[in-house]
């Protein structure tokens, strides 16, 4: 499978729209020597209480979803995509998986919530238009993004799934699943932690158990069979032989690459918990960018090397070897917005 063109440029800044939903107040229960005893749920209990207050248990039992059959063409959509009405046109041109960017998993005043950076009602209206045209499209919501906050670690992955599931139910099952796109930030201070690896992996497993689709969208350096190093820091220099001050590479370096952090997530979650892994070759100063724009490599040859490396050789994480089956592997390209200097640019016809 080949990942298709993004819609507009994926947001690199955190937007400010919010559709927060808070838990209902919990009524007191029980008495103690004639005095009312109040039940105060812990933070870890609240997601389940929230879920059950939003919808009945039967409504939360959802059928298992599947990706469209055949070739997948994935596009990322943002609030700007909605306002400029670009999503329907992209789907008419073949996009069959839309990933809505981004939503954040936050805790505010001890209440966990999902905060989307797009208008969920407009997303649903767009979906109805696609359904009216009988276009077979799946819709995922993405967590993370460049400069985007990582989920609050006060809750574990299972609890965050319950929060997200209840939010999705409250919006009429608007999303078929989730896309994990945790990245770094401009000041190179945001990394993954062991707790975050566990959070993402546990969320993935729980989501699959309830029939939802799960995708991962690692930057090329975050899942790279060409490197034997596994590290959760996201502030490495690129692996490709860029030289500071040459070929457009910054003289001060570019400390924003990873070393197989997502391999650690997959090792814990298991490939059975993931429907698709989309390796984003358009990472800034990626190995793909160097090979294709400076090294003279052909796109088809390089893409085959990436696919063969991840599906056959894999990445060793402790006692495990993480391999991504070809039927679950997608390659992410950028088109119109990319400069082909820092970000590799691939036209749709060349990726066909």
Rosetta blueprint (number, residue, H / E / L):
1 X L
2 X L
3 X L
4 X L
5 X L
6 X L
7 X L
8 X L
9 X L
10 X L
11 X L
12 X L
13 X L
14 X L
15 X L
16 X L
17 X L
18 X L
19 X L
20 X L
21 X L
22 X L
23 X L
24 X L
25 X L
26 X L
27 X L
28 X L
29 X L
30 X L
31 X E
32 X E
33 X L
34 X L
35 X E
36 X E
37 X L
38 X L
39 X L
40 X L
41 X L
42 X L
43 X H
44 X H
45 X H
46 X H
47 X H
48 X H
49 X H
50 X H
51 X H
52 X H
53 X H
54 X H
55 X L
56 X L
57 X H
58 X H
59 X H
60 X H
61 X L
62 X L
63 X L
64 X L
65 X L
66 X L
67 X L
68 X L
69 X L
70 X L
71 X L
72 X L
73 X L
74 X E
75 X E
76 X E
77 X E
78 X L
79 X H
80 X H
81 X H
82 X H
83 X H
84 X L
85 X L
86 X L
87 X H
88 X H
89 X H
90 X H
91 X H
92 X H
93 X L
94 X L
95 X L
96 X L
97 X E
98 X E
99 X E
100 X E
101 X E
102 X E
103 X E
104 X E
105 X E
106 X E
107 X E
108 X E
109 X L
110 X L
111 X E
112 X E
113 X E
114 X E
115 X E
116 X E
117 X L
118 X L
119 X L
120 X H
121 X H
122 X H
123 X H
124 X H
125 X H
126 X H
127 X H
128 X H
129 X H
130 X H
131 X H
132 X H
133 X L
134 X L
135 X L
136 X L
137 X L
138 X E
139 X E
140 X E
141 X E
142 X E
143 X E
144 X E
145 X E
146 X L
147 X L
148 X L
149 X L
150 X L
151 X L
152 X L
153 X L
154 X L
155 X L
156 X L
157 X H
158 X H
159 X H
160 X H
161 X H
162 X H
163 X H
164 X H
165 X H
166 X H
167 X H
168 X H
169 X H
170 X H
171 X L
172 X L
173 X L
174 X L
175 X L
176 X L
177 X E
178 X E
179 X E
180 X E
181 X E
182 X E
183 X L
184 X L
185 X L
186 X L
187 X L
188 X L
189 X L
190 X L
191 X L
192 X L
193 X L
194 X H
195 X H
196 X H
197 X H
198 X H
199 X H
200 X H
201 X H
202 X H
203 X H
204 X H
205 X H
206 X H
207 X H
208 X H
209 X H
210 X L
211 X L
212 X L
213 X E
214 X E
215 X E
216 X E
217 X L
218 X L
219 X E
220 X H
221 X H
222 X H
223 X L
224 X L
225 X L
226 X L
227 X L
228 X L
229 X L
230 X L
231 X E
232 X E
233 X E
234 X E
235 X E
236 X E
237 X L
238 X L
239 X L
240 X L
241 X L
242 X L
243 X L
244 X L
245 X L
246 X L
247 X L
248 X L
249 X L
250 X L
251 X L
252 X L
253 X L
254 X L
255 X L
256 X L
257 X E
258 X E
259 X E
260 X L
261 X H
262 X H
263 X H
264 X H
265 X H
266 X H
267 X H
268 X H
269 X H
270 X L
271 X H
272 X H
273 X H
274 X L
275 X L
276 X E
277 X E
278 X E
279 X E
280 X E
281 X L
282 X L
283 X L
284 X L
285 X L
286 X L
287 X H
288 X H
289 X H
290 X H
291 X H
292 X H
293 X H
294 X L
295 X L
296 X L
297 X L
298 X L
299 X H
300 X H
301 X H
302 X H
303 X H
304 X H
305 X H
306 X H
307 X H
308 X H
309 X H
310 X H
311 X H
312 X H
313 X H
314 X L
315 X E
316 X E
317 X E
318 X L
319 X L
320 X E
321 X E
322 X E
323 X L
324 X L
325 X L
326 X H
327 X H
328 X H
329 X E
330 X E
331 X E
332 X E
333 X L
334 X E
335 X L
336 X L
337 X L
338 X L
339 X L
340 X L
341 X L
342 X L
343 X L
344 X L
345 X E
346 X L
347 X L
348 X H
349 X H
350 X H
351 X H
352 X L
